[in-house]
Amino acid sequence: MNPVNIGLDDGYAFTKLALPDGRLVAIPSRARLGRANVTWIDNAEQRIFEYETEDQSFAVGEVDGEPTYFDAYPFSGLNRAIVQHGLQQAGLGGQSLHAVSGLPVSSFYLKDGSRREKTVAKKRNSLTRAVHPIDGRMPAAIAFHDVIPEALAAWYDHVITESGDGVQLASERLHAPVAVVDIGGRTTDVVVVADQAVQHGASGSLRCGLLDVKREVTEGIRSRFDMEVVSERAVEAAVQRGRVRLFGKDHDVADLVKTAQRQLVERLLAETQRQLGRGAELEHILFVGGGTVALAAHLRDWFPNQAVADHPAFANARGMLKYLRYVCETPHDA
């Protein structure tokens, strides 16, 4: 059976997959250690799934998840369980897979531009470890896994075009100086590529992203309603709808959400302009990532030459798949 190629953007907030048949699949990066301890009544739809890896059990899905914003997350059992759930949701159970995933730019490169080989190898090896669905479903097995910088993946998506006539490198994009701004969950990556080379002086990672909005909203709700704990799902609903349901009633918290978003946007704008200046010598400044979608109304007119990628939340996953298919040397190619 031939392996299935996938692009795997296993972010701190969402895990996104790009599949060869053109499907794009996303799930929240939400799980917790231990069994679910839930019994589904009658014919209720199952919304929590359990997985085991290296003698640890994880519940994934509609649970109050553990925080993913810790340094070891990309190499953790929590990450592997969430990825396996995403693969199952994509219908890849029982399949052998070749995958490319990513790391934030600052986790992939040292300041001098050399690769953090130990970190990259640790990420590469982690996702090839076995993860088994506890309910007996066939696992999806990653037989080959490579890792690239996350925002650079979106550059591959930008320069490699696929059509009915085959694959092409867009020559006018290949050599033009381009910046990619990837607003994610925990980090925001900025990568400048010119003449097919990463310009490390203008590239890097910022420790801020959409999860900062969630944390600020969480603290605001706790303070306003004198609560010790607010569930992650309640906060997610508040961020999406501007309302939270507590004590049997809906409460308007749109002001908390707007304040948290404004604080993040002000920091992102300042840091991005510090990295890129006005971007006058760049052909394009390309915005990608889930944060580009969530903060779209706040990102207008940062730079005269800015653009937003098509379906920006999936730009990295698409680029990872293109890298795997057309650039990376897999065991089959060797």
C-alpha positions in Angstrom: 0.0 0.0 0.0 1.5 3.3 -1.1 1.9 5.9 1.7 -0.4 8.9 1.8 1.3 12.3 1.7 0.1 14.9 4.1 1.0 18.5 5.2 0.6 18.7 8.9 0.5 22.1 10.7 0.2 20.9 14.3 -0.2 24.3 15.9 -0.8 25.2 19.6 -4.3 26.4 18.9 -5.4 24.3 15.9 -4.1 21.3 14.0 -4.5 21.6 10.2 -4.1 18.9 7.5 -3.7 19.3 3.8 -4.4 16.2 1.8 -3.5 15.2 -1.7 -7.1 15.1 -2.8 -7.4 18.8 -2.0 -9.2 18.4 1.4 -8.3 20.7 4.2 -9.1 19.5 7.7 -8.8 21.4 11.0 -9.4 20.4 14.6 -8.8 22.4 17.8 -5.5 21.4 19.5 -7.5 20.3 22.6 -6.8 17.3 24.8 -6.0 16.3 28.4 -4.1 13.6 30.1 -6.1 10.7 31.3 -9.3 8.8 30.4 -12.4 10.8 29.5 -14.6 9.1 32.2 -17.7 9.8 30.0 -20.5 7.5 29.0 -22.5 8.5 25.9 -26.3 8.0 26.5 -28.4 6.2 24.0 -27.4 7.3 20.4 -25.7 10.5 21.4 -22.9 11.5 19.1 -19.4 10.7 20.5 -17.4 13.9 20.9 -14.5 12.7 23.1 -12.0 10.1 21.9 -9.3 8.4 23.7 -5.7 7.5 22.6 -2.7 5.9 24.2 1.0 6.6 23.5 4.0 5.4 25.5 1.8 4.2 28.3 -0.1 7.5 28.7 -3.8 7.9 27.9 -5.3 11.1 26.5 -8.8 12.3 25.9 -9.2 14.4 22.8 -12.1 16.4 21.5 -14.9 18.2 23.5 -12.9 18.3 26.7 -11.5 21.1 28.8 -8.0 20.8 27.4 -4.7 21.3 29.0 -2.6 24.3 27.9 -0.5 23.6 24.8 1.6 26.7 25.2 4.6 25.0 26.8 8.1 24.6 25.2 7.9 20.8 25.0 4.5 20.6 23.4 5.8 19.8 19.9 7.5 16.6 21.3 4.8 15.6 23.8 2.3 12.8 24.0 -0.3 15.5 24.2 0.7 16.6 20.7 0.8 13.1 19.3 -2.7 12.3 20.6 -4.1 15.5 19.0 -2.4 14.8 15.7 -3.7 11.2 15.7 -7.2 12.5 16.3 -6.8 14.9 13.4 -5.7 12.0 11.2 -8.6 9.9 12.3 -11.0 12.8 11.6 -9.5 12.9 8.1 -10.3 9.2 7.5 -6.7 8.1 7.6 -7.0 5.4 10.1 -5.2 2.2 9.0 -3.0 4.2 6.5 0.7 4.6 6.3 1.7 8.2 6.0 4.5 10.5 4.8 4.2 13.8 6.6 5.9 17.2 6.8 5.3 19.4 9.8 6.9 22.6 11.2 8.5 24.4 14.1 8.5 28.1 14.8 11.4 29.9 13.1 13.2 30.6 16.4 12.9 26.9 17.3 14.2 25.8 13.9 17.1 28.2 13.5 19.8 29.6 15.7 20.5 33.3 15.5 23.4 32.7 13.1 21.1 30.8 10.7 22.3 27.3 11.5 19.7 24.7 12.2 18.9 23.5 15.8 19.6 19.9 14.7 18.7 18.3 18.1 15.4 20.1 18.3 14.5 19.3 14.7 15.4 15.7 15.2 13.4 15.5 18.4 10.3 16.8 16.6 10.9 14.6 13.6 11.1 11.5 15.8 8.3 12.3 18.1 5.5 12.0 15.5 6.7 8.6 14.2 6.0 7.0 17.7 3.0 4.8 17.9 -0.4 6.2 19.0 -3.3 3.8 19.4 -7.0 4.7 19.6 -8.3 3.0 22.7 -11.6 2.1 21.1 -10.0 -0.3 18.7 -9.9 1.8 15.6 -6.9 1.3 13.3 -4.2 3.9 14.0 -2.7 6.1 11.3 1.0 5.5 11.2 3.5 8.2 10.2 6.3 6.2 8.5 8.3 9.2 7.3 8.4 12.7 8.8 10.3 15.8 8.0 10.2 19.2 9.6 10.6 22.7 8.1 10.2 26.3 9.5 6.5 27.1 9.7 6.3 30.4 7.9 8.8 29.1 5.3 6.1 26.5 4.5 3.8 29.3 3.5 6.5 30.6 1.2 6.6 27.2 -0.6 2.8 27.5 -0.9 3.3 30.9 -2.4 5.9 30.0 -5.1 4.7 26.4 -6.0 1.5 26.4 -8.1 -0.5 23.3 -9.0 -2.9 23.1 -11.8 -4.4 20.6 -14.3 -1.2 21.1 -16.4 1.1 20.0 -13.5 3.2 21.8 -11.0 5.1 25.0 -11.7 7.5 27.3 -9.9 6.3 30.8 -10.3 9.6 32.4 -11.4 8.5 36.0 -10.7 7.7 34.9 -7.1 10.8 32.7 -6.7 13.4 35.4 -6.7 11.3 38.4 -5.5 11.9 39.5 -1.9 8.9 38.4 0.2 8.1 38.5 3.9 5.7 36.0 5.4 3.9 37.0 8.6 2.4 33.9 10.2 0.1 34.7 13.1 -0.5 31.5 15.1 -1.6 30.4 18.5 1.4 30.8 20.6 3.9 32.4 18.2 3.9 34.8 15.3 6.7 34.1 12.8 8.2 36.6 10.4 10.4 35.2 7.6 12.0 37.2 4.8 13.0 35.2 1.7 15.0 36.8 -1.2 16.6 35.0 -4.1 15.6 31.7 -2.4 17.5 32.5 0.8 16.2 33.2 4.3 17.3 36.6 5.5 17.8 35.9 9.2 18.4 39.5 10.2 14.8 40.3 9.4 13.3 37.0 10.4 12.3 35.5 13.8 9.5 34.5 16.1 7.4 36.6 18.5 6.1 35.0 21.6 2.5 36.1 21.0 -0.6 34.8 19.2 -4.2 34.0 19.5 -3.8 32.1 22.8 -2.9 35.5 24.4 -6.4 36.7 23.6 -7.9 33.7 25.2 -5.8 34.1 28.4 -6.8 37.8 28.7 -10.5 37.0 28.2 -10.2 34.2 30.7 -8.8 36.5 33.4 -11.4 39.2 32.5 -14.3 36.7 33.0 -12.9 35.4 36.2 -12.5 38.9 37.6 -15.9 40.2 36.4 -17.9 37.2 37.7 -15.8 36.4 40.7 -14.9 32.9 39.5 -11.9 30.7 40.3 -12.1 28.6 37.1 -13.5 29.2 33.6 -13.7 26.3 31.2 -11.7 26.5 28.0 -14.8 25.8 26.0 -16.7 28.7 27.7 -13.8 31.0 26.8 -13.7 29.8 23.2 -17.4 30.6 22.9 -16.8 34.0 24.4 -14.0 34.8 22.0 -16.1 33.7 19.0 -19.5 35.2 19.9 -18.7 37.9 22.5 -21.0 36.2 24.9 -20.5 33.7 27.7 -23.2 31.6 29.4 -22.8 31.5 33.2 -25.3 30.7 35.9 -28.0 29.9 33.3 -27.8 33.2 31.6 -26.0 34.8 28.6 -23.6 37.7 29.5 -22.1 40.2 27.1 -18.3 40.1 27.2 -17.6 41.6 23.8 -15.7 44.5 25.5 -13.3 42.0 27.1 -12.7 40.3 23.7 -12.1 43.6 21.9 -9.7 44.8 24.5 -7.7 41.6 24.4 -7.6 41.6 20.6 -6.5 45.3 20.5 -3.6 44.6 22.9 -2.4 41.7 20.7 -2.7 43.7 17.5 -0.8 46.7 18.9 2.0 44.4 20.0 2.0 42.5 16.7 2.1 45.8 14.7 4.9 47.2 16.7 7.0 44.1 16.5 6.4 43.4 12.8 7.3 46.9 11.8 10.4 46.7 14.0 11.4 43.6 12.0 10.4 44.8 8.5 10.4 48.6 8.8 8.0 49.9 6.1 8.7 46.9 3.9 9.6 49.3 1.0 12.0 46.9 -0.7 9.8 43.9 -0.4 7.6 42.8 -3.3 4.9 41.5 -0.9 4.3 41.0 2.8 2.1 37.9 2.9 -0.1 37.4 6.0 -1.0 33.8 6.8 -2.1 31.7 9.8 -5.2 31.3 11.9 -4.6 34.7 13.5 -4.8 36.4 10.1 -8.4 35.1 9.9 -9.4 35.9 13.5 -7.9 39.4 13.4 -8.6 40.3 9.7 -10.4 43.5 10.6 -7.5 44.7 12.6 -4.7 43.9 10.0 -5.7 46.2 7.2 -3.3 48.8 5.9 -0.3 47.8 8.0 1.9 47.9 4.8 1.1 49.3 1.3 2.3 46.1 -0.3 0.6 43.6 2.0 -1.6 40.7 0.9 -3.5 37.8 2.6 -3.0 34.3 1.3 -6.0 32.3 0.1 -7.4 30.4 3.0 -4.6 31.8 5.2 -5.1 29.4 8.1 -4.1 26.5 5.8 -1.2 28.2 4.0 1.5 26.3 6.1 -0.2 23.0 5.7 -0.5 23.4 2.0 3.1 24.5 1.7 4.2 21.5 3.8 2.4 19.1 1.4 4.0 20.8 -1.6 7.4 20.6 0.0 6.9 16.9 0.6 5.6 16.2 -2.9 8.1 18.3 -4.9 11.1 19.2 -2.8 11.7 16.7 0.0 13.6 13.5 -0.7 11.5 10.6 0.8 12.5 7.0 1.2 10.6 6.2 -2.0 12.6 8.8 -3.9 16.0 7.6 -2.6 
